[in-house]
Amino acid sequence: MEHLGEDLANVAIGLGILLLVLVVGAFVFSKLTRFNDADEINKGNQAAGMYFGSKLLGLCIIVGMVSYSSDSWVSMLIWSGIGILILCLVYLLFDWMTPKFKVCEQIESGNMAIAQLLRSIIIGVSIVIGTFLM
């Protein structure tokens, strides 16, 4: 209890960094998709909601693992940013490797099978990325 103020400040700073990473990540991810994430989610497109939520969950996993091993807030921000870039590259690579269908078109049309596949890939890759960045 003697370091309660410092611990609370660290939690607040960590949450601030997490929120910043989520906002930046959501913005970057929304630029990668060929449809408007918010519009599709507002229409009730469950595939879009699952896909978008998976991207944010992936970022949380990366930030959590990076925060565990970072010795400064700056390094946590840098490695979290690298995590965003790697997740974007994984999405682009997956889209490129599946020429029989376009991921964005499938998600926009509500294809839950593709959304679930992407969710698994994003979460799995986020764990691996987070481990690499630790």
VOROPA-718975 format. One record per residue (C-alpha): x, y, z; residue number from 1. Coordinates in steps of 0.5 Angstrom, whole numbers. Each point is the difference from the previous one (the first is absolute). Example, Ala and Ser with C-alpha at 12.3 -4.5 7.8 and 13.67 -1.06 7.14 Angstrom:
25:-9:16:1
2:7:-2:2
This chain:
0:0:0:1
6:5:1:2
0:0:-8:3
-7:1:-1:4
0:7:-4:5
6:-3:-4:6
-4:-6:-2:7
-6:3:-2:8
4:5:-4:9
3:-5:-4:10
-7:-4:-1:11
-3:7:-2:12
6:1:-5:13
0:-7:-3:14
-8:0:-1:15
2:7:-4:16
5:-4:-4:17
-5:-5:-1:18
-6:4:-2:19
5:4:-5:20
2:-6:-3:21
-7:-3:-1:22
-2:7:-3:23
6:0:-5:24
-1:-7:-1:25
-7:1:-2:26
1:5:-4:27
6:-3:-4:28
-4:-7:-1:29
-6:4:-2:30
4:3:-6:31
2:-7:-2:32
-7:-2:-1:33
-4:1:-6:34
-6:2:4:35
-2:4:6:36
0:-4:6:37
-4:4:4:38
-6:0:-5:39
1:-7:-1:40
-1:-1:8:41
-5:5:0:42
-4:-4:-5:43
0:-6:4:44
6:-4:-4:45
2:-5:5:46
6:-2:-4:47
3:7:0:48
-1:1:7:49
3:-7:2:50
6:2:-5:51
1:7:3:52
-1:-2:7:53
6:-5:-2:54
4:5:-2:55
0:4:6:56
0:-6:4:57
7:-2:-3:58
2:7:1:59
-1:-1:8:60
3:-7:0:61
7:4:-3:62
-1:6:4:63
-1:-5:6:64
6:-4:-1:65
5:6:-2:66
-2:4:6:67
2:-6:4:68
7:0:-3:69
1:7:-1:70
5:4:4:71
-3:7:-2:72
-7:3:-3:73
4:2:-6:74
2:-7:-2:75
-7:-2:2:76
-3:5:-5:77
6:-2:-5:78
-1:-7:0:79
-8:0:0:80
1:4:-6:81
4:-5:-3:82
-6:-5:2:83
-5:4:-4:84
4:0:-6:85
2:-8:0:86
-8:-1:1:87
-1:4:-6:88
5:-4:-4:89
-3:-6:2:90
-7:2:-2:91
3:2:-7:92
4:-6:-1:93
-6:-4:2:94
-5:4:-5:95
6:-1:-5:96
1:-8:1:97
-8:-1:-1:98
-1:2:-7:99
-7:-4:-1:100
-3:5:5:101
1:7:2:102
0:1:8:103
-3:7:0:104
-6:-3:-5:105
-1:-6:4:106
0:4:7:107
-5:5:-3:108
-5:-5:-3:109
0:-3:7:110
4:-6:-1:111
1:-3:8:112
4:-5:-3:113
5:4:-2:114
0:5:6:115
1:-6:5:116
6:-2:-5:117
3:7:1:118
-2:0:7:119
4:-6:1:120
6:2:-4:121
0:7:3:122
0:-2:7:123
5:-6:-1:124
5:5:-4:125
-1:5:6:126
2:-5:5:127
6:-1:-4:128
2:7:-2:129
-1:2:8:130
5:-6:2:131
5:2:-6:132
0:8:3:133
0:-2:7:134
